[in-house]
Amino acid sequence: MKRLLFIYNPHAGKGRSKSHISDVVDCFTRQGWLVTIHPTQGKADAAAVAADLGGSFDRVVCCGGDGTLHETITGLMGLTNRPPVGYIPAGTTNDFSRNLHLPRSLAGRMETAGAGVPRPVDIGRFNGEYFIYVAAFGAFTDVAYDTPQPFKNAFGHLAYVLEGAARLPSLQSYRLRVEHDGGTEEGDFLFGMVSNTVSVGGFKGANTERVELDDGQFEVVLIRQPQNAAQLQSIVMGLMQAKPEPGGAVVAFQTTRLRVTCAGELPWTLDGEYGGAPRVAEIENLPRAVEIVYGK
């Protein structure tokens, strides 16, 4: 009988996932899986369990937010033979799930996680650490996560503008040298994002039509410091419309690797979690490093 490791975050989605555990296990059992269940016990526990036990299973399914998925895949990356990963999103933002075209219903997501067909997905490596869909630095790194959902729903991209405008007087830029496949960018930048996703913080951004999860390419966006709120709005409009102007404040390109050098410490987030503040960041795309179950 095929063996499945089910890792779930009991606190994800305000703890609602706990009430569906019996339904999830029943679904997997009907599909022919012998199920082992592990509720995470705290930060980094999913990574530790995936690393210690994942190699003994035919599939690993995780249930929680993007953080739980990030930890699970991080743990599996240390294995030579990595089992396919199923994902039942149950967090607040669930950015990465938007790439997978998963069913809307929980029942549909359970069925897909256990019986869906795995497909290869690129993984990012950041100074030896891993990320699934985004590594970012700078002034707006946390805007999409901190802006209340009703506000985002009501104002769309304008929520970014208003939140960013409120911070404009205190924005900090960084003098950077960014080396990539197509050349080198130098100057003062206040934000940068290296991604493999169509959504960050619940928003779709620039280059989404070019996103392929298994093409070995990152989509990169760098933003120079705006001088006023009007210029900030112009930048955001360019991002939301995926039409950065050549030579403008928004720089967008695709690449397989980057080297970001800063004169001082540069704080980063990896998949929405703090990723350290190195002066030099070596970022590379690991093509088709894991298999994740898609929907359609």
N, C-alpha and C positions, 0 to 999 in steps of 0.2 A: 504493500500500500504506500502511496506517495505521502511524504511528510511535509507539513506546513507549520511554520513558526509564526504565530500571531502576536505581534507586539502592539500594545495600545497604551495611549496616554490617558489615564483616568480623569485628568483635570481638563483635557481639551474640550472646547465648546461648552464651557461652564459645567463640565462633568456629565453631559448628556450621553456620551458614548458608553458609559458604564451600563446604562439601562438596556442596551441593545446587544450585549455580549452573547447572550444565549442565542439570539437570532443569527448573529454572525457565525458562531460555531456550528449551528445547525445547517446553515447554508453551505459552509465548507465541507461538512461531513457528507452531505447529500452529493456533493461533487466528487467524492471519493478520497478526500484528504484525511489523514490522521493528524489531528490538530494539537499543538502545544501552545499554551497561552502564557504570555508574560505581561503583566501591567507594569509600566515603568515606575521606578521608585524615586526618581529625581533627575536632575540635569545630568546628561551624558550617559544615563543608564541604558537607553536604547542602543547607543553606539557600542557600549561594552557587551551587551547581550548579543547583538548582531555579530560582533567580532568573535565572541567565544562559542556561540552555538550555530550561527548561520550556515557554516560549511557542512553541517550535518543534515540540512533540510533541502527539499526540492524547490521550495518557494518560501519567501518571507513576505508577510503582509503586515504593514504598519497602519495604525489608525490614530489620527491626531492632526495637528497642524503641520505646516511646512517645517517647523523645527524638529518634529518627530521624524519626518521623512529625511531631513538633513542628517540627523544623528544615525538613523538606521543605515543609510547608504555610506556614511563615513565609516561606520564599523565594518561594513562589508568590503570596503575598498582595500582592507588589509588582507583579504583572502585571495588565493590564487584562482580558485573556482568559485565564482560568485553566483548564488542562486538568483533567479528572477525576483523582482520586487512588485508586489501589489500594493496599492495605496487607497485607503478609504479616508478622504479628507474630512476632518471634524473640527478644524480650528476656526479662527476668526477671519483670516484673509484668504488662506488656501491659494496663494498665487500659482504655485507650480501646477496644481490640478487643472488650471485653465488650459494648459498645453496638452492635456491628455484626453480631452473630450469625454470625460466621464459622465455617466448618467446623472440626472438630477436627484433621483430618489436614492435613499439609503439602500433599499433592496437591490436596485440596479447596480449600485457601487459595490455591494457585497458580491453579487454574481460576477461582476467584471474582475474584481480583485482575485477571485479564486479560479475562474474559468477563462478569463481573457487571454489574449495572445501577447506575450512580452515582445517588446521592440527595443532596439539599442538606443541608448541616450548618451550624449557626451557629458563628461563631468569636468569641472574646473579644479585646478590645483593652485593654491595660493601659498607660496613659501612653505610648501609641504603639507598645508591643511587643504581640506576639500570643500567645495561648494557645489550645489546642484544648479542654481539658476541665476544668482546675482552676487557680485562683489562690488561694493560701492564705498565712496568716501565723500566727505564734505558736507556742505551746509544743509542740503535737503535730504540727507540720508534717511532721516526718521520722519519726514513730513507725511508721507503716505501712510505710515503706521500710526501716527499720532492724531491725524485729522479724523474727527468723528464720522462714522459711516453716513448718518443722515445728512450731514453737511456735504459730503462727497456726492451723495445721491442727488441733492438739490442743486448743486452748483457745478458739478462735473469738474473740468479742468480748472475752472475759476477758483475752486477750493485750494488748489496749489498756489495760484496767484496770490490770493488773500493771505494764506498762511506764510508764503514766502515774503510778501511785502511787509508783513508784520515783523519779520526778522531782518529785513534789509539793512537797517543801521548797524547791526552787529555781525553781519556775515564776514567770515574769514576766508580769504583766498590763500592758495598754496602755490609757491613757485615750483613748477614741475618740469621734468623731462620725461616724456612718454615715448618709448621706442616700441614699434610694432611692425607687422609685416610690410606695411606700405610706406614706412618712413619714420619720422620723428616729429612730435608736437612739443613745443616749448612755450612756457608762459605762465601766467597766473590763472589758476583754475579754482573755482569754488565748489565744483561738484564733478564727480565722475562715476560712471556705472559700466561695469563689464558684465554682460548678461547672456543668458540662453533661455529666454522666456518671452511670452507675449504680454505678461502682466507683472507689475511690481506694486505692491501695496494696494491692489485692487484696481489699478489704472493700467490701461494700455498706453504704450509710449512709442517713441521713434523706432523705425526699422522693423516693426512687427511683421510686415509682409515678407521680410527676408529671413525670419526665424525658422530654422530647421533644427530639431533637437539632435540630429545625428550627422550634421554636415562638417563637424570639426572646426566650426567657426564661432567666435564670440561676436555679439553686437556691442559696440562700444559707443558711449555718449560722454563727451566732456563739455563742460559749460564754463565759459569765462565770466568774470564778475560783472554783473550789470551795474549801471551807475544810478538807476532810478527805478521806480515801480513800473513805469511804462515800458522800459527796456526789459524788465523781468517778465512782463506779460507777453511781449514779443517773443522772448525765448520760450516760454511755456507753450505759446501757440505753435511755434515751430516744432516743438517736441511732440505735442499732441497730434499734429497734422503730419508728422513724420516727414517734414520738409525743411531740414536745416539748410540755411543759405551758405554757399561756399564762401569761405573767408569770414564768416560771421561769428557770433558769440557761441554758437553751438557747433561742435565738431562731432561728426558721426562716421564710423567706419566699421568694417569687419576685419577680424584678424584671428590667427591661431594662437598667438602669444603676445604678452606685453611685459615690459620692464618699466616700472614707474619709480622714478627717483625724486625724492624731496629733500630739501636742505634740512628740514626738521622732521619731527615725528608726524606721521600722517595716519589718523584713525580711520579704520575700515570696518565695514560690517560684511559678514558672509551669510547669505540667506537670512538677513534681518537680525543676526546676532553679532555681538562685538567680535571683531577678528584681529584685534591688536593694532598697534600704531608703529609699523616699521618705517624706516627711512627709504628702504628699497623693497619693492614688492615684485617678485617674479611670478607671473601668472601665465599658466599654460592650459590649453584645451587637451583633455584626454579623450580622444574620439571613441565613441561607442563603448565606453568603459563598463557600463551596467545595462541590464535589461529591465525596463519598467513596463507594466501592463497598461496599455492604452484602452480607451473606450471604442470609438468608431473604428 
